[in-house]
Amino acid sequence: MATRLPPVDVVIIGVGWAGSILAAELSRAGLKVVGLERGGYRGQEQIVMPEAHDQLKYDRRLEHFEDLSRSTITIRNTTDELARPQRRHGPFPWGEGLGGAGFHWAGWTWRHTPPDFKLRSHVIERYGADMIPETSTIQDWPITYDELEPYYDQFEYAIGLSGKAGNIKGQIQAGGNPFEGPRRRDYPNPPLKQCHAGALFEAAANELGYHPFPVPAAQASQPYTNPYGVSMGECVYCGFCMNYGCEVSAKSVPQTTTLPAALDSGNFEVRTNAAVIRINTSGNRATGVTYIDGQGREMEQPADIVALAAFTWSNSQLLMVSGIGEPYDPGTGTGLVGKNYAWHGASVFAPLAYEDGHIFNTFMGTGALGTAICDLQGDNFDHGGLGFVGGNILCAMQMSGGPLGPFTVPTPPGTPGWGGEWKKAIAHYYNRMTWFVGIHDHLAYRGNYLSLDPNYRDKFGNPLIRLTYDIGPNEQKLSQYMVAKCEEIAKAMKPSAHAVYGLPPRFDGGAAYGIVHQVGGAMCGESPADSVVNKYMQSWDVPNLFVVGASAFPQIPAFNPTGTVGALAYLAADAIKTRYVNSPGPLVDA
Ligand SMILES: Cc1cc2nc3c(=O)[nH]c(=O)nc-3n(C[C@H](O)[C@H](O)[C@H](O)COP(=O)(O)OP(=O)(O)OC[C@H]3O[C@@H](n4cnc5c(N)ncnc54)[C@H](O)[C@@H]3O)c2cc1C
């Protein structure tokens, strides 16, 4: 029997990026808010040296990530396979604990471009419907770039983003990304200092006629105070960023940006080690949630509004176990919860070795330190005759330098993967190698989806989320094309040896740590017939439930998702505090 707690205005499930933004905005608007976080407490004050840089703990044992002995997902490539549980983190580990994955993310912080929001109609208009693979289920967003722009701006200023604008109010800016949508003003902080890899990439890109610019980075390039009055330090390029907490408070994470604002409001209470197992409903109303607390007790938290911000996996899982919406069935095409799962891997990866005096100082870096081009993303180049849509961002990065890091020490092609020769190569090339990577646009497909696993359950008794996923035909063609293009760039960077790898033929759920962006399952759309939530992230079925996060994406463009997750959270918060609380019910545009 659950213990029933006093009701609150809003209960938030999951206190990562999306949850902490909702917490800050709604509590500051005077609503009584409780945040329930499945993982433990993590505060800035706990990040102390030298423990904060313990590579074994954080790069190898992934101690900031989800504890897979309590809950995990199962994976299969196709519906005729038996899905197996992930017993250790594979290609895309995910977060747990206060701040979510936002606490230990890398910080590449992009906006989608205007055509990304109208993908289906854009492709059909320019190339015809035949360009979209028959098995693809891509659809337009119900929101335009222009509608989301103020919320992108709000997120970027809340987190003190460092970068160089490429388009301010329609005026192209030298040194920025000329392909981005118009922004109202420049970034709150100037770009980070450029690394040597970035300089080599920039020179090669210029030589080939591309438009290089600094990767937008969620590491403050100078001391910064955000509009909530929360101050951040300046990045010291220590090389321990992704997978780690930041000991100088320079990385934009909920703890350094949004959580202090929520906690200072006096209206926000956060409860950690609180795993929500169900959203409770009565008719078409959410009445609150049931969770298991740190002592194993079942608690019921009643609330007028439920905000589900528990990341892609749990957003779908909790909707399904709570019986909200109809689960998607790929056989019949019916149902929407779990539909349009997408992810994007490295469509190209190019390691480059140098012998002649190029020293990269790889022990330095930050999670989002790099130089990029978008000339080959989306529809920024003509696809006539290519047989695929989309493309990728290409980024030369210096993310972290520890020898145990996931991306640190590539070796030249032909080096054995273990043994004495490998050790010699690692020692020789530690400071003489760099790399660039392409992350690709990924369509949604009929067969890529999330469902409840019939065989495996989590510690709390709920079925695990089962991912059915494989790389689509469009992405394979795209990757082959990009490998050829990246050969040109790699050669122009004049290494002594290099390789350019494309996507593997099949998705491998046991592959090494790669790119960490899962989307879909509760996509937004124009009507209950095509989506789980409306443009305000409000459930069509249960109007006092808001489902916030990358689960709302109908497909994923090449850009890392969190800039858009942040913008959607600000949009949802604005809709709740300025419209929903005054007139509870479905939010309809005039
Ligand atoms: C290592 C790493 C690097 C990344 N780098 C980048 C990057 O450079 N750029 C980028 O754009 N994105 C990056 N991402 C992705 C980024 O972190 C996510 O997009 C972002 O954190 C999503 O925010 P969220 O609030 O939706 O989810 P999260 O930040 O993951 O927060 C969700 C929270 O919900 C909690 N939760 C889940 N289920 C329950 C439950 N049942 N009850 C209670 N709580 C629950 C989780 O414990 C978690 O704390 C990275 C991710 C990882 C893991």
The ligand as an SDF file (V2000), in Angstrom:
LIG
                    3D

 53 58  0  0  0  0  0  0  0  0999 V2000
   28.2090   10.8880  -22.1880 C   0  0  0  0  0  0  0  0  0  0  0  0
   27.1750   11.7040  -22.8620 C   0  0  0  0  0  0  0  0  0  0  0  0
   27.5780   12.7810  -23.6640 C   0  0  0  0  0  0  0  0  0  0  0  0
   26.6260   13.5580  -24.2850 C   0  0  0  0  0  0  0  0  0  0  0  0
   27.0270   14.6390  -25.0120 N   0  0  0  0  0  0  0  0  0  0  0  0
   26.1180   15.4130  -25.6400 C   0  0  0  0  0  0  0  0  0  0  0  0
   26.5200   16.5430  -26.3990 C   0  0  0  0  0  0  0  0  0  0  0  0
   27.6940   16.8510  -26.5180 O   0  0  0  0  0  0  0  0  0  0  0  0
   25.5590   17.2810  -26.9940 N   0  0  0  0  0  0  0  0  0  0  0  0
   24.2440   16.9720  -26.8900 C   0  0  0  0  0  0  0  0  0  0  0  0
   23.4100   17.6850  -27.4610 O   0  0  0  0  0  0  0  0  0  0  0  0
   23.8340   15.9080  -26.1540 N   0  0  0  0  0  0  0  0  0  0  0  0
   24.7420   15.1230  -25.5480 C   0  0  0  0  0  0  0  0  0  0  0  0
   24.3300   14.0590  -24.7930 N   0  0  0  0  0  0  0  0  0  0  0  0
   22.8990   13.8230  -24.6400 C   0  0  0  0  0  0  0  0  0  0  0  0
   22.3530   14.7050  -23.5260 C   0  0  0  0  0  0  0  0  0  0  0  0
   22.9810   14.4220  -22.3310 O   0  0  0  0  0  0  0  0  0  0  0  0
   20.8530   14.5030  -23.4510 C   0  0  0  0  0  0  0  0  0  0  0  0
   20.2710   14.9500  -24.6790 O   0  0  0  0  0  0  0  0  0  0  0  0
   20.2240   15.3110  -22.3120 C   0  0  0  0  0  0  0  0  0  0  0  0
   20.8270   15.0520  -21.0900 O   0  0  0  0  0  0  0  0  0  0  0  0
   18.7470   14.9690  -22.2830 C   0  0  0  0  0  0  0  0  0  0  0  0
   18.1240   15.6240  -21.2360 O   0  0  0  0  0  0  0  0  0  0  0  0
   16.9000   14.9340  -20.5020 P   0  0  0  0  0  0  0  0  0  0  0  0
   16.5490   15.7970  -19.3740 O   0  0  0  0  0  0  0  0  0  0  0  0
   15.8710   14.5850  -21.4990 O   0  0  0  0  0  0  0  0  0  0  0  0
   17.5060   13.5440  -19.9960 O   0  0  0  0  0  0  0  0  0  0  0  0
   18.5940   13.3070  -18.8650 P   0  0  0  0  0  0  0  0  0  0  0  0
   19.4980   14.4780  -18.7590 O   0  0  0  0  0  0  0  0  0  0  0  0
   19.2170   11.9910  -19.1190 O   0  0  0  0  0  0  0  0  0  0  0  0
   17.7490   13.2270  -17.5450 O   0  0  0  0  0  0  0  0  0  0  0  0
   16.7280   12.2520  -17.3570 C   0  0  0  0  0  0  0  0  0  0  0  0
   16.7010   11.8770  -15.8920 C   0  0  0  0  0  0  0  0  0  0  0  0
   15.5270   11.1100  -15.6610 O   0  0  0  0  0  0  0  0  0  0  0  0
   15.8380   10.1410  -14.6810 C   0  0  0  0  0  0  0  0  0  0  0  0
   14.8690    9.0520  -14.7420 N   0  0  0  0  0  0  0  0  0  0  0  0
   14.7210    8.1150  -15.7020 C   0  0  0  0  0  0  0  0  0  0  0  0
   13.7230    7.2840  -15.3960 N   0  0  0  0  0  0  0  0  0  0  0  0
   13.2160    7.6900  -14.2050 C   0  0  0  0  0  0  0  0  0  0  0  0
   12.1720    7.2200  -13.3830 C   0  0  0  0  0  0  0  0  0  0  0  0
   11.4440    6.1640  -13.7060 N   0  0  0  0  0  0  0  0  0  0  0  0
   11.9230    7.8840  -12.2170 N   0  0  0  0  0  0  0  0  0  0  0  0
   12.6600    8.9800  -11.8640 C   0  0  0  0  0  0  0  0  0  0  0  0
   13.6640    9.4500  -12.6140 N   0  0  0  0  0  0  0  0  0  0  0  0
   13.9410    8.8240  -13.7890 C   0  0  0  0  0  0  0  0  0  0  0  0
   17.2430    9.6930  -15.0460 C   0  0  0  0  0  0  0  0  0  0  0  0
   17.8790    9.0750  -13.9430 O   0  0  0  0  0  0  0  0  0  0  0  0
   17.8790   11.0110  -15.4600 C   0  0  0  0  0  0  0  0  0  0  0  0
   18.5590   11.6260  -14.3980 O   0  0  0  0  0  0  0  0  0  0  0  0
   25.2470   13.2590  -24.1450 C   0  0  0  0  0  0  0  0  0  0  0  0
   24.8440   12.1670  -23.3540 C   0  0  0  0  0  0  0  0  0  0  0  0
   25.8010   11.4020  -22.7140 C   0  0  0  0  0  0  0  0  0  0  0  0
   25.3410   10.2590  -21.8800 C   0  0  0  0  0  0  0  0  0  0  0  0
  1  2  1  0
  2  3  1  0
  2 52  2  0
  3  4  2  0
  4  5  1  0
  4 50  1  0
  5  6  2  0
  6  7  1  0
  6 13  1  0
  7  8  2  0
  7  9  1  0
  9 10  1  0
 10 11  2  0
 10 12  1  0
 12 13  2  0
 13 14  1  0
 14 15  1  0
 14 50  1  0
 15 16  1  0
 16 17  1  0
 16 18  1  0
 18 19  1  0
 18 20  1  0
 20 21  1  0
 20 22  1  0
 22 23  1  0
 23 24  1  0
 24 25  2  0
 24 26  1  0
 24 27  1  0
 27 28  1  0
 28 29  2  0
 28 30  1  0
 28 31  1  0
 31 32  1  0
 32 33  1  0
 33 34  1  0
 33 48  1  0
 34 35  1  0
 35 36  1  0
 35 46  1  0
 36 37  1  0
 36 45  1  0
 37 38  2  0
 38 39  1  0
 39 40  1  0
 39 45  2  0
 40 41  1  0
 40 42  2  0
 42 43  1  0
 43 44  2  0
 44 45  1  0
 46 47  1  0
 46 48  1  0
 48 49  1  0
 50 51  2  0
 51 52  1  0
 52 53  1  0
M  END
$$$$
